[in-house]
Amino acid sequence: MTLRHNLTQELLADIHTVSQSTISRVITVYTPLIAEALQAWVPGVGDLDPDRQYIIDGTLAPCWSWHDRPELYSGKHHTTGVNLQVACTLTGQLAWISKPSAGSVHDAKAIKESGFLTTLNAHNHIGDKGYIGLGMITPVKKPAYGELTDTDKRNNTAINRVRYLIERVIANLKTWRVLHTDYRRPYNTFETTIQAVTGLIFAYTP
């Protein structure tokens, strides 16, 4: 319930008729155990099929603002959190989720730091305009003081028709509310919580 709905510990305590401190202890103990037990199900970039084409996009998992962590602030999203890179297949199946980067990290830098582009051929994979310059298949930006050619417009339309798949995959990830609403626990536990969620997603998704 914590991972799926991100309920407050006080509400969870009321639901289960126990104390808030009991809920806190359960979450503290069991979240790392879930993350550790299910890590074998979570694919790394080395587990991805080099002959398969993937669609890439980034998303922000939000968290509370910590005064001493200004790097968590995302100018794009106007809030604090961590950047997750997500890949899916051309059939819309979730294939990979990166380790979290600080929210201020641009998608292009995050995907480079993840090792995805050094493990797989960048030229095969599809991304949005945030990945321009990395060798991926991306829409063409409108030139300054100019217009896109008809060919560029057709190519952009074709790419965007495929990219909706990764947007749908990310929307499904965000049904785990702990990835969609402000993370309530200390920031140093956030990565482990994300590992637990991704483990559950990959272990129990057909």
trRosetta pair geometry for C-beta under 8 A, 3 or more apart (Angstrom, degrees):
i j d omega theta_ij theta_ji phi_ij phi_ji
1 4 6.1 -58 -128 47 26 102
1 5 5.4 -27 -173 31 66 116
1 7 6.0 -22 149 19 101 124
1 12 6.2 150 101 -114 130 108
1 15 7.5 -134 168 83 170 158
2 5 7.3 -70 -114 56 8 75
2 6 6.8 50 -178 -100 49 33
2 7 6.7 -97 -104 43 49 79
2 12 6.8 0 -73 -83 86 152
2 27 5.5 119 -82 -110 172 117
2 31 7.7 -77 93 -78 140 112
2 178 6.8 45 143 -70 67 132
3 6 7.6 16 -151 -62 13 65
3 31 7.8 149 -65 -116 111 98
3 176 5.9 -28 154 -160 81 106
3 178 5.1 -66 -147 2 47 141
3 193 7.0 -175 -107 -168 93 91
3 196 6.3 -117 -100 112 142 115
3 197 5.4 -178 -167 -88 119 90
3 200 7.0 108 126 18 154 156
4 175 7.7 -16 -157 135 78 77
4 176 5.8 -78 -117 -126 45 65
4 177 6.5 48 145 15 37 91
4 178 7.6 8 -10 -8 10 98
5 177 5.1 28 -149 30 23 136
6 177 4.0 -122 10 109 110 103
6 178 4.4 160 -77 -78 102 62
6 180 7.6 -148 -2 55 147 79
6 181 5.1 175 92 63 156 114
6 183 7.6 -102 -135 -109 123 45
6 184 6.8 146 -172 -11 91 111
7 11 4.7 -106 172 81 112 125
7 12 5.3 133 100 -54 120 90
7 15 7.8 26 133 -8 162 140
8 11 4.6 93 61 7 86 101
8 12 7.0 -153 94 -3 45 86
8 184 6.8 173 -111 -128 62 164
9 12 5.5 -53 -145 40 36 113
9 13 6.2 43 153 -26 67 103
9 20 4.9 86 130 -155 107 90
9 23 4.5 159 -159 102 91 132
9 24 5.6 27 -146 -64 152 79
9 27 7.4 -97 -102 -4 108 144
9 184 7.7 -170 -21 123 91 144
10 13 5.6 -51 -150 32 29 115
10 14 6.7 30 151 -18 62 103
10 20 5.4 -16 -91 -97 58 122
11 14 5.6 -52 -152 34 35 112
11 15 6.4 37 151 -21 67 104
12 15 5.6 -52 -147 34 34 113
12 16 6.2 4 163 5 68 111
12 23 4.7 122 98 -134 119 144
13 16 6.5 -72 -142 52 25 90
13 17 7.8 80 164 -98 56 5
13 18 5.6 -106 -146 79 73 65
13 19 5.9 -28 -147 160 128 16
13 20 4.5 -69 -47 -76 154 56
13 22 7.0 119 -116 55 96 95
13 23 4.9 -104 -68 -21 83 133
14 17 7.3 20 -171 -75 29 46
16 23 7.2 140 47 -83 132 102
18 22 4.3 -80 151 71 123 146
18 23 6.5 145 89 -46 111 81
19 22 4.7 106 60 -1 79 100
19 23 7.3 -141 100 -1 49 83
20 23 5.6 -53 -155 35 39 113
20 24 6.3 42 148 -23 69 104
21 24 5.4 -50 -147 34 35 116
21 25 6.4 36 153 -20 65 102
22 25 5.8 -54 -149 35 32 109
22 26 6.4 33 153 -20 65 106
23 26 5.8 -56 -149 35 31 112
23 27 6.4 27 156 -15 66 107
24 27 6.0 -59 -149 39 28 108
24 28 6.1 28 155 -20 65 112
25 28 5.7 -57 -144 39 29 113
25 29 6.1 19 161 -12 66 111
26 29 6.2 -64 -145 41 24 102
26 30 5.7 -5 171 2 65 121
27 30 6.6 -66 -125 47 20 94
27 31 5.7 24 179 -28 62 114
27 185 7.3 -154 135 -82 135 143
28 31 7.0 -44 -130 23 11 107
28 189 7.8 -78 -120 -120 69 148
29 32 7.5 -84 180 38 26 96
29 33 6.8 11 147 -12 65 120
30 33 5.2 -62 -149 41 43 115
30 34 6.0 45 156 -23 76 102
31 34 5.9 -52 -148 34 31 110
31 35 6.4 31 155 -18 64 107
31 189 7.2 61 96 -180 148 112
31 192 5.9 93 131 128 107 108
31 193 5.7 -27 -171 -95 135 69
31 196 5.1 -87 -164 -46 74 159
32 35 5.5 -54 -145 38 35 114
32 36 6.1 32 158 -18 69 107
32 192 5.3 -31 -92 -171 76 137
32 196 7.7 -91 -83 -64 19 116
33 36 5.9 -55 -143 39 29 108
33 37 6.0 27 159 -20 65 111
34 37 5.9 -58 -141 37 26 109
34 38 6.2 -2 169 2 63 117
34 196 4.3 58 97 -139 113 106
34 199 6.4 164 149 78 80 137
34 200 7.0 -3 171 -54 121 102
35 38 6.7 -80 -147 46 19 93
35 39 6.6 41 158 -56 61 96
35 192 5.2 -114 -20 -169 167 74
35 193 7.7 -89 -66 -83 127 14
35 195 3.9 60 -146 105 115 110
35 196 4.1 -69 -66 -66 82 73
35 199 5.9 168 -130 -6 42 143
36 39 6.1 -34 -150 -10 29 116
37 199 7.3 108 78 167 67 149
38 41 5.1 -42 -177 29 77 117
38 42 6.9 79 131 -29 82 98
38 196 7.2 93 43 -139 127 47
38 199 2.8 107 102 177 125 121
38 200 6.4 -9 -169 -55 175 47
38 202 7.4 141 165 65 109 97
38 203 5.0 -82 -146 -41 114 139
39 42 5.5 -54 -153 26 47 114
39 195 6.8 -10 -90 -178 94 113
39 199 6.0 -53 -66 -97 41 119
41 199 5.8 102 59 -152 111 68
41 202 4.5 159 137 107 101 108
41 203 4.1 33 150 -77 178 79
42 97 7.5 -66 -157 50 106 97
42 195 7.4 -75 -42 -154 167 74
42 198 5.3 60 -116 127 125 109
42 199 5.6 -65 -47 -90 113 64
42 202 5.2 150 -93 31 56 155
43 47 3.9 -131 -153 82 93 135
43 48 6.4 107 154 -60 131 69
43 95 6.9 -56 67 168 146 61
43 96 5.5 -85 90 -97 108 82
43 202 7.0 -175 -3 -137 80 148
44 47 5.3 103 52 2 62 101
44 96 7.7 55 -170 -136 14 111
45 48 5.8 -39 -162 8 45 117
45 96 6.7 71 -89 -152 57 151
45 114 6.6 131 -55 141 134 92
45 115 5.0 -167 33 101 156 100
45 116 5.0 -146 -117 -96 131 56
45 119 4.4 130 138 42 118 157
45 120 6.9 -124 -176 -15 101 102
46 119 6.0 -115 -79 -147 57 142
47 96 7.9 159 70 -94 97 108
48 52 7.1 -121 171 57 86 114
48 54 7.0 -28 -166 -49 136 144
48 87 7.3 0 -112 98 143 152
48 95 6.2 70 -118 158 103 118
48 96 5.9 -34 -73 -51 120 137
48 116 8.0 32 20 -137 156 83
48 119 7.3 101 48 118 112 125
48 120 6.2 -41 94 -64 129 133
49 52 3.8 63 86 0 116 116
50 119 7.8 -123 -94 146 99 76
50 120 5.7 -167 -122 -119 71 80
50 121 7.1 82 -169 -1 90 92
52 89 6.4 -47 170 -121 127 99
52 95 7.9 -171 111 -126 139 155
53 89 7.6 95 80 -151 61 62
53 90 5.7 37 82 -40 104 117
53 124 5.1 -132 -108 161 79 97
53 125 6.2 172 -160 -96 68 54
53 126 7.1 51 168 -11 105 98
54 87 4.3 6 175 -172 134 114
54 88 6.7 143 -158 68 81 27
54 89 6.4 -56 -109 -94 67 43
54 95 5.9 -108 -121 56 119 152
54 96 7.5 -4 -147 25 152 116
54 120 7.5 27 20 139 125 166
54 124 7.7 64 23 111 70 98
54 125 4.9 -10 64 -125 78 110
54 126 7.4 -152 103 31 42 76
55 87 6.8 149 72 -153 44 61
55 88 5.4 -22 57 61 97 82
55 89 7.7 41 13 132 89 5
55 90 7.0 116 -25 -86 106 56
55 125 7.1 177 -89 -169 24 81
55 126 4.7 -26 -112 71 73 107
55 127 7.4 152 -165 -78 57 46
55 162 6.4 -162 -92 139 133 98
55 163 6.1 172 -161 -116 129 55
55 165 5.7 109 42 75 159 109
55 166 4.3 -139 120 -46 115 118
56 85 6.5 -8 -165 -174 101 100
56 86 7.2 151 -151 80 53 48
56 87 5.3 -21 -95 -97 72 81
56 111 6.3 56 173 -113 146 139
56 116 7.3 121 -108 141 139 159
56 125 5.8 49 -15 156 112 123
56 126 6.9 168 19 81 74 50
56 127 4.5 -26 69 -89 100 98
56 131 6.7 82 87 -64 123 157
56 136 7.1 -74 36 -143 128 156
56 166 6.9 8 88 -122 4 159
57 85 7.7 173 93 -150 27 60
57 86 5.9 -20 66 60 73 94
57 107 7.5 -43 -165 -142 44 142
57 127 6.8 158 -78 -140 57 75
57 128 6.3 53 -111 -6 94 111
57 163 7.3 102 -61 -164 124 98
57 166 4.5 137 3 135 119 134
57 167 6.9 29 28 -70 172 61
57 170 6.3 -76 87 -42 124 139
58 83 5.5 -12 -170 -168 122 98
58 84 6.7 151 -156 79 67 43
58 85 5.3 -38 -97 -97 79 63
58 86 7.2 148 -107 13 26 80
58 107 3.9 -144 -6 -110 141 104
58 110 6.0 90 -108 68 134 146
58 111 7.5 -112 -64 -48 108 96
58 130 7.0 -83 20 102 118 154
59 83 7.7 146 75 -153 33 54
59 84 5.4 -22 63 63 83 95
59 86 6.2 15 5 -6 110 124
59 170 4.9 160 -60 -152 144 129
59 173 7.2 146 61 78 162 137
59 174 7.5 -126 175 -60 149 110
60 74 5.4 -86 -107 -8 144 167
60 76 7.7 177 -42 82 134 106
60 77 4.7 -69 15 -30 162 165
60 79 7.2 129 137 74 146 99
60 81 4.4 96 175 85 96 139
60 82 7.1 148 -154 70 62 32
60 83 6.2 -34 -98 -95 66 56
60 84 7.6 160 -100 18 17 81
60 103 5.8 53 -136 -131 110 100
61 81 5.2 180 85 -177 43 115
61 82 5.1 -14 57 57 98 87
61 84 5.8 56 -18 -15 108 120
61 100 6.8 -73 40 -112 125 124
61 179 4.6 -66 -121 -152 107 70
61 180 7.7 -56 -132 -56 66 29
61 183 7.2 47 147 -42 97 117
61 190 7.7 153 113 180 124 116
61 194 6.5 135 77 -98 176 119
62 77 7.5 -141 -83 138 102 142
62 79 5.4 -8 -126 124 118 130
62 80 6.7 94 -155 83 74 53
62 81 3.9 -76 -106 -78 38 128
62 180 7.5 12 26 165 101 21
62 181 6.8 -59 67 180 115 17
62 182 5.2 -61 121 -90 106 55
62 183 6.9 -178 105 -8 53 79
63 66 7.8 -9 119 -18 113 99
63 72 6.7 -68 61 -176 111 140
63 80 5.8 -69 69 114 74 97
63 81 5.2 137 9 -108 75 59
63 82 7.0 41 -7 -13 120 87
63 182 5.9 93 -147 -158 22 67
63 183 3.9 -25 -112 38 87 107
63 187 6.2 97 154 -108 151 87
63 190 5.9 -38 -89 -104 146 146
64 80 7.0 -9 117 75 21 128
64 182 5.3 77 -62 -179 63 118
64 183 6.7 -105 -3 72 76 67
64 184 7.2 75 -31 -117 118 33
64 187 7.8 -118 59 -65 88 93
65 72 7.5 175 -128 87 53 125
65 73 7.6 33 -124 -81 96 93
65 80 4.8 141 -96 1 65 144
66 69 4.1 41 79 24 114 111
66 72 6.6 72 37 20 95 147
66 80 7.3 174 16 168 69 161
66 187 5.6 -51 -37 -33 148 143
69 72 4.7 39 131 -10 108 116
69 80 7.5 93 101 -158 105 134
69 102 7.9 -153 176 -132 99 113
69 187 6.5 169 -21 -148 165 176
70 73 5.9 -33 -173 5 58 115
70 104 7.8 34 133 -43 66 143
71 102 4.2 -24 138 -174 102 154
71 103 7.4 142 137 46 56 71
71 104 5.0 -105 -167 21 58 129
71 105 8.0 35 174 -38 98 81
72 80 4.1 43 122 -161 107 100
72 81 6.3 131 178 23 94 17
72 82 7.0 -46 -137 -67 89 61
72 102 5.6 -106 -88 -158 47 87
72 103 4.7 55 -177 19 49 113
72 104 6.9 16 26 -19 2 90
72 187 7.7 -93 -79 -133 152 139
73 79 7.4 -140 -140 135 64 17
73 80 5.1 -45 -86 -90 55 79
73 103 6.0 -168 79 89 5 121
73 104 5.8 36 70 -69 59 99
74 77 4.1 29 98 35 127 99
74 78 7.1 -55 91 -7 77 20
74 79 6.3 -3 48 63 97 54
74 80 7.1 151 5 -112 78 25
74 81 6.2 -30 -9 46 123 92
74 83 7.3 132 -93 -68 124 94
74 103 3.9 -94 -47 163 95 103
74 104 6.1 -153 -91 -80 49 41
75 78 7.0 25 -161 -74 31 54
75 104 7.2 57 -9 -129 86 75
77 81 7.0 -30 83 31 150 125
77 103 7.2 -88 44 -171 123 116
79 103 7.7 -97 99 -174 60 157
80 103 5.7 175 -160 24 46 158
81 103 4.4 102 67 -87 59 129
81 183 7.8 125 -122 1 81 108
82 100 3.7 10 160 -170 138 123
82 101 6.4 147 -170 68 82 34
82 102 6.5 -67 -121 -119 69 22
82 103 5.7 -88 -84 -58 21 76
82 190 6.6 152 -15 134 138 136
82 191 7.8 149 -108 -81 173 74
82 194 7.4 -77 76 -58 144 154
83 100 6.7 131 61 -161 47 66
83 101 4.4 -27 61 67 105 94
83 102 6.9 14 8 83 100 29
83 103 5.8 144 -39 -114 82 37
83 105 5.0 -118 21 68 148 99
83 107 7.1 -156 -167 -89 131 57
83 110 4.8 -108 122 -96 134 153
84 97 5.9 -10 -179 -168 116 95
84 98 5.9 171 -160 58 59 85
84 100 5.8 -41 -77 -100 79 72
84 101 8.0 172 -73 23 33 75
84 179 7.8 -26 4 -154 154 117
84 194 7.3 -164 -87 -157 129 137
85 97 7.3 152 82 -158 53 45
85 98 3.9 43 48 -1 94 133
85 101 8.0 40 -20 6 96 115
85 107 7.0 123 -98 -151 95 79
85 110 5.3 171 -49 128 113 111
85 111 5.2 137 -122 -88 151 75
85 114 5.5 -87 43 -48 145 158
85 116 6.9 -118 125 -20 147 147
86 94 7.3 -55 -171 -137 104 91
86 96 7.2 163 -155 89 42 61
86 97 5.5 -7 -106 -106 74 73
86 98 7.5 -108 -60 5 40 83
86 166 6.5 146 101 -166 104 100
86 169 6.4 -179 149 111 131 118
86 170 5.6 153 57 -84 161 93
86 173 6.9 -119 -110 -24 150 157
87 94 7.9 103 86 -162 51 53
87 95 4.8 -58 106 69 94 107
87 96 4.3 14 46 51 111 100
87 97 7.8 -151 24 -67 71 37
87 116 7.2 163 -50 -136 139 140
87 125 7.7 -45 -132 -150 116 132
87 166 7.6 -47 -139 -118 28 117
88 92 5.9 4 158 -150 135 30
88 93 6.0 161 -163 74 88 35
88 94 5.4 -50 -103 -97 92 36
88 95 5.5 152 -121 2 30 93
88 165 5.8 -145 96 133 135 103
88 166 5.1 -179 27 -99 116 71
88 169 4.4 -170 -62 -43 145 163
89 92 6.9 -49 72 20 75 19
89 93 4.6 8 30 48 114 91
89 95 5.5 111 -40 -52 80 124
90 162 7.0 -38 -134 -157 86 113
90 165 7.1 122 -149 43 34 173
91 165 7.8 141 107 -149 15 143
92 165 4.2 -125 -93 -154 83 106
92 168 6.2 -13 -149 77 118 126
92 169 6.3 -172 -168 -59 71 101
93 169 7.9 68 149 -103 9 125
94 97 7.5 -3 -176 -44 112 96
94 169 5.2 150 -79 -158 82 120
94 172 7.6 -121 -50 80 123 127
94 173 7.4 122 -104 -65 139 103
94 201 6.9 -48 102 151 162 120
94 202 7.6 -122 108 -89 120 76
94 205 6.6 17 47 115 122 165
96 116 7.5 143 116 -106 150 115
97 173 7.6 135 -96 -120 133 144
97 198 5.0 -135 62 -121 141 130
97 201 7.9 62 -12 71 143 143
98 101 7.4 -8 121 -17 128 96
98 110 6.8 136 93 161 163 99
98 111 7.6 -133 -59 -106 153 52
98 114 4.3 -68 -126 -119 129 132
98 116 7.3 -73 -84 -40 114 119
99 114 7.1 168 35 -121 78 84
99 191 7.2 20 -165 -148 90 111
100 190 7.2 -49 44 121 169 107
100 191 5.7 -135 32 -105 122 85
100 194 5.8 105 -37 41 121 172
101 105 4.2 -57 138 48 126 153
101 109 7.7 174 170 107 163 93
101 110 4.5 -147 27 -119 152 100
101 113 6.4 99 -91 74 134 140
101 114 8.0 -92 -39 -62 119 89
102 105 5.2 110 66 -18 75 101
105 109 5.2 -120 -172 87 91 117
105 110 4.8 111 127 -66 118 94
105 113 7.5 -53 -171 18 145 144
106 109 4.8 85 61 12 84 102
106 110 6.8 -153 92 -9 39 90
106 130 6.8 -163 177 -169 92 106
107 110 5.5 -58 -141 38 31 113
107 111 6.2 27 163 -18 68 105
107 127 7.7 167 140 -172 130 129
107 128 7.9 28 95 58 164 100
107 130 4.1 52 53 138 132 135
107 131 6.4 -74 117 -64 113 79
108 111 6.3 -55 -146 35 26 104
108 112 6.6 24 154 -16 60 108
108 130 6.0 -148 -40 155 86 75
108 131 5.6 157 -94 -114 82 48
108 132 7.8 -57 -87 49 131 50
108 133 6.9 21 -141 66 145 107
108 134 5.9 -167 -144 -48 95 125
109 112 5.7 -58 -150 38 33 111
109 113 6.1 27 156 -16 68 109
110 113 5.9 -58 -144 40 28 107
110 114 6.4 37 154 -32 63 106
111 114 5.5 -47 -148 24 33 119
111 116 5.4 -61 -171 48 81 127
111 117 6.1 75 139 -27 96 110
111 127 7.7 -57 -54 -101 169 152
111 131 6.6 7 29 -113 155 110
111 134 7.0 28 88 -147 128 168
112 117 5.9 -34 -107 33 57 130
112 118 8.0 73 -157 -27 61 98
112 134 7.1 -139 -67 -123 98 123
114 117 8.0 91 66 2 89 77
115 118 5.4 -67 -156 49 59 106
115 119 5.5 52 149 -22 88 112
116 119 6.2 -70 -148 40 23 104
116 120 6.1 -30 174 31 65 109
117 120 6.8 -68 -121 64 26 75
117 122 4.5 24 -146 -79 98 108
117 134 6.2 -94 -112 177 154 116
117 135 7.5 120 -156 54 122 114
117 136 7.9 -89 -108 -56 114 103
120 124 7.0 -91 159 50 103 120
120 125 6.9 68 120 -35 127 131
121 124 4.9 74 89 -6 100 108
121 125 7.8 156 93 -12 61 93
122 125 6.3 -79 -160 36 41 105
122 134 5.6 -129 -166 141 142 87
122 135 3.9 79 103 86 127 113
122 136 5.2 -89 173 -66 89 71
123 135 5.3 -63 -70 159 71 101
123 136 7.1 -154 -105 -105 24 33
123 137 7.5 74 -175 -42 47 81
124 137 7.8 -47 152 -13 16 111
125 136 5.2 -50 84 -134 81 103
125 137 6.7 -165 97 23 30 91
126 136 6.7 147 -115 171 14 105
126 137 4.7 -37 -101 76 67 108
126 138 7.4 147 -160 -78 54 48
126 159 6.3 -178 -155 -151 115 92
126 162 6.0 -35 156 105 170 129
126 163 6.5 -139 140 -81 120 84
127 130 6.8 -95 155 67 114 78
127 131 3.4 23 105 27 147 149
127 134 7.6 16 40 57 149 127
127 136 4.7 37 16 122 111 150
127 137 7.3 134 22 71 63 56
127 138 5.3 -27 76 -90 79 97
127 163 8.0 78 -159 -113 18 117
128 131 6.5 105 60 11 48 95
128 138 6.5 52 145 -143 13 96
128 139 6.7 -8 -155 16 54 107
128 163 6.4 92 -73 -147 86 151
129 132 5.5 -8 -165 -27 58 114
129 138 6.0 123 -98 172 38 118
129 139 5.5 -50 -67 64 87 101
129 141 5.9 97 -143 -75 125 92
131 134 5.1 -65 179 29 82 128
131 136 4.8 -12 134 48 128 139
131 138 5.3 -169 77 -82 90 134
132 138 5.0 -141 -80 95 69 155
132 141 6.5 -18 -77 -26 167 113
137 159 6.5 -165 143 -115 99 118
138 159 7.0 93 -167 -169 21 159
139 155 7.4 152 -128 115 58 87
139 156 4.2 61 -140 -126 102 89
139 159 5.2 -161 -68 74 77 143
139 160 6.7 33 -73 -51 127 93
140 148 6.2 130 95 -128 116 114
140 152 4.3 -73 55 -155 147 113
140 155 6.6 59 -6 83 111 123
140 156 6.0 -97 33 -64 78 106
142 146 7.1 -175 172 83 74 74
142 147 6.9 -30 -152 -137 100 33
142 148 5.5 -79 -107 -44 74 95
143 146 3.7 -1 83 56 110 124
143 147 7.5 -33 46 25 92 15
143 148 7.6 147 5 -75 82 55
148 152 4.1 -125 -173 90 102 125
148 153 5.1 128 113 -58 125 82
148 156 7.1 -23 -170 -9 161 140
149 152 4.7 98 52 6 77 101
149 153 7.0 -139 95 -5 42 86
150 153 5.6 -52 -148 35 34 114
150 154 6.4 33 154 -19 66 104
151 154 5.8 -55 -150 36 31 109
151 155 6.3 30 152 -17 66 107
152 155 5.6 -55 -145 39 32 111
152 156 6.2 34 155 -21 66 106
153 156 5.8 -53 -146 36 29 112
153 157 6.4 31 154 -20 62 106
154 157 5.7 -54 -150 35 31 113
154 158 6.4 32 152 -20 65 106
155 158 5.7 -54 -148 36 32 111
155 159 6.4 30 155 -18 66 106
156 159 5.8 -55 -146 37 31 109
156 160 6.2 26 158 -16 66 110
157 160 5.9 -59 -144 40 28 108
157 161 6.4 34 155 -26 63 105
158 161 5.8 -53 -152 29 29 114
158 162 7.1 20 153 -11 60 104
159 162 6.0 -64 -160 38 35 105
159 163 6.1 34 149 -27 71 112
160 163 5.3 -50 -136 33 37 116
160 164 7.2 57 162 -38 61 85
161 164 6.8 -35 -167 1 29 110
162 165 6.4 -36 173 6 55 112
163 166 5.9 -46 -166 31 61 105
163 167 6.6 60 141 -18 76 103
164 167 5.3 -57 -153 40 43 116
164 168 6.3 47 150 -23 72 102
165 168 5.8 -56 -153 34 31 110
165 169 6.5 32 150 -20 64 105
166 169 5.4 -48 -146 35 38 115
166 170 6.3 38 154 -18 67 103
167 170 5.9 -51 -146 37 31 109
167 171 6.4 36 151 -22 62 105
168 171 5.5 -51 -148 34 33 115
168 172 6.6 35 152 -19 64 102
169 172 5.7 -55 -155 34 32 111
169 173 6.7 37 147 -21 64 101
170 173 5.3 -46 -150 31 39 116
170 174 6.5 35 152 -18 66 104
171 174 5.8 -57 -150 37 32 110
171 175 7.6 52 146 -36 58 86
172 175 5.8 -30 -166 0 42 114
173 176 6.4 -49 174 27 52 104
173 179 6.0 -65 146 100 91 155
173 201 7.0 5 -118 -114 79 156
174 177 7.6 52 172 -100 62 38
174 179 5.7 -123 -112 97 55 102
174 180 4.0 93 -166 -81 92 117
175 180 7.7 59 -51 -25 10 143
176 179 4.9 52 90 13 97 110
176 180 7.1 146 85 -9 51 100
176 197 5.1 119 162 -152 159 124
176 200 8.0 132 -101 78 140 125
176 201 7.3 -83 -34 -67 143 112
177 180 5.1 -72 -141 49 46 107
177 181 5.2 1 174 13 90 109
178 181 7.3 -54 -107 53 22 79
178 183 6.4 57 -172 -106 79 80
178 193 6.2 -114 154 160 139 124
178 197 6.4 -154 72 -72 120 138
179 194 7.1 95 -95 -115 100 84
179 197 6.2 166 -45 147 116 168
183 187 7.6 102 96 -105 129 56
183 190 5.3 55 153 -112 168 107
183 193 7.0 146 -140 74 124 155
185 189 4.9 -49 121 69 124 133
185 190 7.3 173 76 -70 93 66
185 193 7.1 142 49 -50 131 144
186 189 5.2 85 71 5 82 103
186 190 8.0 -123 107 -31 48 81
187 190 5.4 -29 -161 -12 49 120
188 191 8.0 -38 -173 18 38 98
189 192 5.5 -60 -166 45 59 113
189 193 5.9 64 139 -27 82 105
190 193 5.6 -57 -150 36 33 113
190 194 6.3 34 153 -19 68 104
191 194 5.6 -52 -149 36 33 112
191 195 6.4 37 150 -21 64 103
192 195 5.5 -51 -150 34 34 115
192 196 6.5 38 150 -22 64 101
193 196 5.6 -50 -151 32 34 113
193 197 6.5 32 152 -17 65 104
194 197 5.7 -53 -148 37 34 111
194 198 6.2 28 156 -14 67 107
195 198 6.0 -56 -142 41 29 106
195 199 6.1 35 156 -23 63 108
196 199 5.7 -55 -149 35 28 115
196 200 6.5 26 155 -16 63 105
197 200 5.8 -57 -151 37 31 109
197 201 6.3 31 153 -21 66 107
198 201 5.5 -51 -144 35 35 114
198 202 6.2 23 162 -9 68 108
199 202 6.4 -62 -144 43 25 100
199 203 5.8 20 162 -17 64 117
200 203 5.9 -59 -134 41 25 108
200 204 6.0 -17 178 16 63 117
201 204 7.1 -86 -144 50 14 83
201 205 5.6 8 171 -22 61 123
202 205 6.2 -52 -120 32 23 107
